[in-house]
Amino acid sequence: MPWAALVAGCAVGLGLSLVAHQFARPSQSPDSIIRTARVAFAPLVAATAFLTSDPHRNLTATLPAPPWLTTAAHLLFAVPALGLTAWLQLELAGADLRITLPPGSPAQAEHLPWLSLIVEMAAWSALAVAVAAVISRTRWNELAGAVAAPAALALTGVLALAPLGLFPAAATGPGQSASWPGSDWRWCALGLAEVLVACWACRDPWRRLPWRP
């Protein structure tokens, strides 16, 4: 279990949220709070990329257990830590919003779509696992986490720049509120595709991707 990468990712992500909460000001907009929450999710996604690594790969592959069991066990142990960290980050984002909203404003749940942000993080994490699982099928399997972490974040940045409506702004108006369900469905579709890719890549650690000069 890559506890070092997992603990480091959770600690850095929570530290970013604490720093943002420390510097929260009444003039801050809900859009900036959402952007900060998304940035704070990045270390957690990077840590997820290391969950497919297995330092005893040659030994575990000879065991009667299925080859994907190691990755599944890593994900099972990591979900509580990642979930608790994400919950604390969203709690801090909610506290930031209470600082910025004037007295008598509607509840922060109308401005920050908590469930949508969790769906985004889950899709980003699935992307990191899928990229790492694919790299694990090559001769560079020992570098899968180190390569997949920046690659997944870079791909997420490309998706943010693409005109796909995956990163809507704060739900402060009727048009903006309607854009969040559409982005949720797109993230769910992308996440499902990434899970399928990860399952395909984890089925046989001895089978390598073909390479022809």
N, C-alpha and C positions, 0 to 999 in steps of 0.2 A: 504494500500500500504506500503510495507516494505522499506520506504525511507532510513532509517538508514543503512541497509545492502547494498542497492544499491549505496548510496553515498560513503560509506566506501570502497566498492569494486572498484568503479571507481577511487576514490582518491588514493588508494594504488597502483592500476595498473598504473595509470599515474605517480605516484611518482617513481615507479620502472623504468619506461621509462626515466624519467628525470634524475635519478641517472646514468643510463646506458649512456645517452647522455653526461652527465657531464664528465664521465670517458672514453669516446671514444678516441681511439688513432689511428694514421695512420697504425700501425702494426696489427690492428684487422682485422679478416677475415670475409667475408660475412656469413660463417657458424655460427660464434659466434653471429653475429647480429641477425640471424634468431632464434637461441636458446634463446637469450635475449628477443626477441619479444614474443616468445611462453611462456616464464616464466612470462612476464608481463601480459599476458592474463589470468593467473590463478586466480587473485583476481576477475576479472569480471565474470568468470565462477562460482566461489564460491558465488558471490552475486546473480547470476541467480537462484541458488538452493533455495533461500528464497522467490522467487516470487510465489510459490504455497501456502504459508502460509496465513492463514486467522484467525485472533484473534477472530472474531465474527462468527466462523464456525457454531455453533448451531443455530444462528439467521438467517444467510443467507441461510441455507439449508431449512428453512421453507418458503422462499419467492417464488413467482411463477417463477422467473427467473431460467434458467437452472443452475445446480451446477457448470458447467465448466466456467461460465461467469466471476467469480472472478479471476481465473487464467489467462484467456484470457485478461481481463482488465489490470491486473498487467503487463503482457508481453507487451501489447500495450503501456503502459506508460513508460516501461523500455527500449524499443528498441531505442528511440532517445538518451537517456543518454549513453547506451552501445555503440551505433554506433558512437557517437561523441568521446567518449573516445578511442575506437579502432582506429578511424581515426587519432586522435592526436598521438597515440602510433606509428602508421605506419609512420606518418610524421617524428617523431623523429628518427625512424629506418632509414628512407631515409636520414635524415641529418647525422646520424652516418656513413652511407655508403659513402656519399660524402666526409666525412673526411678521410675515410680509402682508397678510390680509388685514384690512382695517376692521375695527370693531363692527359687529353686525353683519359681516359678510357671510355668504352661504358656507356650508361645511366644505372642508377641504376635499372630501370625496368627490364633489362635483367638478373639481378642477384637476386633480391628479388621478388618472385611471390606474389604480393599483394593480388590478388583475391584468390589464394590458401590458404594463411594465414587466410583470412576472412572465407573461407569455413571451415577450421579447427576449428576456434573459434566458429562458429555457431554449428558445430557438438558437440563440448565439452559442449556448453550451453544447447543443446537439451538433452544431456546425464544427466546433472545436473537436469533439469526439470523433466525428466522421472523418475529418482531415487527418487526425492522428492515427485512426484505425487504418486508413488507406496507406499512410506512410509506413506503418508497421508491417505491411506486406512486402516491403522492398528491402534491399540490403542495408538501408539506413534506418532500420527499425529502432536502434538505440537513441536516435535523435528525433524520434517522432514527436515527443512533447515539445522539445525546444523549437522545432520547425512549425508545428501545428499552432502553437500559441500566437505568434505574430501573424501567421497566415490567416487564422480565423478572424483576428481583429482587423486585418487589412481587408478581408472580404466583407466584413460587416461595414467598414467604412465605404467600400465601393457601393454596397446596397444603400447606404445613407445618401450617397450622391446621385444614385440612379432615380429617375422619376417614377418610382413605383408606389409612392405613398406609404412606405413602411415606417416612417418616423414622423407621425403627425405632431402638431404642437399641442399646447395645453387646451383642454376642452372648456374654453371660456365663451364660446358662441355656438349657435345651432349648427353651422356648417362644420366647425371643428369637432363638435361632439359626434357628428355623423361619420367623420373620417376614421374614428378609432375602431369601430367594429370591422370595417373593411381591412384595416391593417392587421387586426387580430387573425382574421381568416387567412390572410396571406402568410403571416408568420407560422400559423399552424400547418399550412401546406408545405412551407419550406422545412419546418421542423420534422414533419413526417418523412419527407424525402431524405433528409439528413440521417434520420434514424434507420431507414432502410439501407442506406449506403454503409452506415456503421455496422449494421448486422451482417451485411454481405462481407465486409472486410474482416470481421472478427471470426468467421466460421472456420478458417483453417490457417494457422500461423505458419505452416510449412510451405504453403503455396505462394509463390511470388508472382508479382506482375511481370508479364513477359517483356523482355527488352531485346531489341534487335538492332545491331549497329547499321 
